[in-house]
Amino acid sequence: MNLALSETQQLVRDAVRDYLAREVSFDRVREVERSGGFDRELWRDLQRQDWMGLPFPQDIGGSGGSCVDLAVLIEELSKRAVIIPLVETMVSALTIHRFGAGAAARELVRDAAAGDAVVTPAIFEASDRFDDVAMAVGADGRLRGEKYFVTYGQNATHHLVAASADGSVGLFLADAEDPGVKCAPLPSIGRIPQALVRYDGAEATPVAGAEAYRYLVRLGRALAAIQCLGCAQQALDMTTDYVRGRVQFGQPIGAFQAVRHHCANMAMMVEAARFLAYEAVWSMDNGVATDAQVAVAKACASRTVTEVTMMAHQLHGGIGIVEEYDLHFFSLRGKERALAWGSAEECLAIVAGSVDEAEEWLPMRQAAGASAGLS
């Protein structure tokens, strides 16, 4: 697989990177953290520059790009530790675009691509398991029950709720302004808005069935791996810069063999996670992704971000334990994203359940022949 970015992807990366360095300081990120909300000014800027339309076709107001283009944007945003519901909205809107039916679904996708709608998945219940969806839509077409750990639940305009109807799990839209939707904030290790949502007779609009739910989880897992990658890459970059400049015993500490070994190990982990994460997103684009493949990517990214950020703190020494130092953004966000959409252990359990299955390589080779590289 060719990991080189296309010319368009390089332009997206450089434009977003320059914008964030110029306009979004870490002090501003701290202010957003304290507010308990998300960076609405950044959200408006993403709207104005049409970056949220990257993965959507032009006939609905998008840019005609791909999920890989979106992943490039997400990685750069993750390297700045910004707090915005981009992944949640894109995962929901892309799933609705692919599987949704009806005028309401189409209109919501258009609004999401334009940045006018904030949509977040509401999946987990008390069991905290993807495969245990007990909430059911009543005969009156309304939702009753609770969903836990709904990221940006209190900030969203719509919730994409996993629930069952007629014995089959599907996805249903609930308007966050519905009187039957009540959000109670929950603490998050990543300091990202999260909520326990109670649905008490909220109107449920059917969107899609079980296949869409499986796709939603796969795509969310793949893009969460990209977020982990962004945090790990930034921690690595900060660490290599630090050890080059930190002088001890008359020379930069990066000259010591033990420090070099740690940095080399961190770099190898990040590159391995990069390959698997982008391959998973590319496979989603090309319709050849499997649950096991995406789970491998997420497990690797989850382990990478936790190990790399912890080693980064160790190599920074005393300043690494000072919370005001910017490295903390990436250890906290990285840990939260390592758990989101399935921890390393949960993902490895998925892989373990598929080890005795025959591997089908032909679809991957055919897709690779049809679409070279990441473009």
Secondary structure as GFF3:
##gff-version 3
##sequence-region A 1 375
A	DSSP	alpha_helix	7	23	.	.	.	ID=ss1
A	DSSP	alpha_helix	26	35	.	.	.	ID=ss2
A	DSSP	alpha_helix	40	48	.	.	.	ID=ss3
A	DSSP	three_ten_helix	51	53	.	.	.	ID=ss4
A	DSSP	three_ten_helix	58	60	.	.	.	ID=ss5
A	DSSP	alpha_helix	67	78	.	.	.	ID=ss6
A	DSSP	alpha_helix	86	99	.	.	.	ID=ss7
A	DSSP	alpha_helix	103	114	.	.	.	ID=ss8
A	DSSP	beta_strand	119	122	.	.	.	ID=ss9
A	DSSP	beta_strand	142	151	.	.	.	ID=ss10
A	DSSP	beta_strand	158	165	.	.	.	ID=ss11
A	DSSP	beta_strand	168	175	.	.	.	ID=ss12
A	DSSP	beta_strand	181	185	.	.	.	ID=ss13
A	DSSP	beta_strand	194	203	.	.	.	ID=ss14
A	DSSP	beta_strand	205	208	.	.	.	ID=ss15
A	DSSP	alpha_helix	210	245	.	.	.	ID=ss16
A	DSSP	beta_strand	247	248	.	.	.	ID=ss17
A	DSSP	beta_strand	251	252	.	.	.	ID=ss18
A	DSSP	three_ten_helix	253	255	.	.	.	ID=ss19
A	DSSP	alpha_helix	257	285	.	.	.	ID=ss20
A	DSSP	alpha_helix	291	316	.	.	.	ID=ss21
A	DSSP	three_ten_helix	317	321	.	.	.	ID=ss22
A	DSSP	alpha_helix	327	339	.	.	.	ID=ss23
A	DSSP	alpha_helix	344	352	.	.	.	ID=ss24
A	DSSP	alpha_helix	362	370	.	.	.	ID=ss25
###
